[in-house]
Amino acid sequence: MTKTEFICAVGKELNIINTGDWKMYPVVIDQEKCVKCSMCFQYCPTKSVKYVDGTYFINPDFCKGCGVCIEECRSNAIDFVKGE
Amino acid sequence: MKLAERMSSYEDMVGPGITACSGCNVELSMRTALQILGPNTIVAVPPGCMGGVQSVGWADKTGMKIPVFFPLLDNTASMLSGIKKYYERIGRDVNVVAFAGDGASVDAGFQALSGAAERGDNIIYICYDNEGYMNTGFQRSSSTSLGSWTSTTPVGDASHGKSSHKKDMPMIMAMHDIAYMATASPAYMPDLIRKIEKAKTIKDGLVYIHIYNSCTTGWGYPSEKSIDIVRKGVKSRFMPIYEVDHGKFKLNVDIKDPIPLMDYLSSMKKYKHLSEQQIEELQKYVDDKWKNLKTLCEVMG
């Protein structure tokens, strides 16, 4: 490793693990049932729940499928998509 | 502004994919804390769960978008004091933050942390307390609560889990007369966010934030119950949420009508062997601590 001029090392690139592969089933929000309480947004450990223009949706790229959002949802609008 | 709008406006400082267990609420705490602290931050993550999940990276790659350190288990606070002093000397205002586990704060790193608190170094020290050395397979730490099963305090004929109570670390740090001390829980997210925002504004001493977390694999509960467990912990008065701002005590989440402690204890595997006597001892510990805290809040509020 070469000596850097900085007091703290900044990585040359991000070390990213594909955690999206971990989940058994994809998770989706039923927009009709959603009451916009923001519980899923607050509690998602991987910050996979995004808030854009007043709507919450789940970005599946790095979602580990832990089910915290399903458990915490106040209107039971979130669930695994099983089948096929 | 709504919480969701405010949080969406901050960038996530941690890389998108880190190998924390599915449903880990320590990952949630770390992401939220660093999101608020922002890009003008240097973070140190000592060995522990969050060091082990590749947030500190591998070779020339790091798991964060900000400078991140991997100090030793026992020198985190002193190392950060040095970094802060350097930046004070060159006249640059940087948030110098530690995100350490309970092993690195309550056990091994305590001496360095106590020293930094006594010197009044302006660092933000966040301790995520999941009650044990989870990264290496749940060995007992001094933050493990009474009766808890761990791999070094097994359950059998001769041993019935840990035989001593948990070290009351938040109160120990409060008694160092530091600038700001707070406890938080990921189940009370607006409260946690407010405390990190407050920590960012304090420039006259050490800030210590103690986050009561849990561990799905070590404690033994399904991953989706991750938030529910810590909420039960707070509601049963086991994890009191309060803050000490320059010597002023304030109870942030006043539990007037606590749920039975058994609701919390029975929801995970690590307490499933508890005897009547151990439950009584735990209940007495919780009641005494709550009474002390209430008195302090009244007298020093």
Interface residues (C-beta under 8 A of the other chain):
Chain A: M1 F6 I7 C8 A9 V10 G11 K12 E13 L14 N15 I16 I17 N18 T19 G20 W22 S38 F41 Q42 Y43 C44 P45 T46 K47 K50 Y51 V52 Y56 D61 F62 K64 G65 C66 G67 V68 I70 E71 E72
Chain B: K2 L3 A4 E5 M7 S8 D12 G15 P16 G17 I18 T19 A20 S22 G23 C24 N25 E27 L28 R31 Q35 I42 Q54 G57 W58 D60 K61 T62 G63 M64 K65 I66 P67 V68 F69 I83 Y86 P186 M189 P222 S223 E224 K225 S226 I227 D228
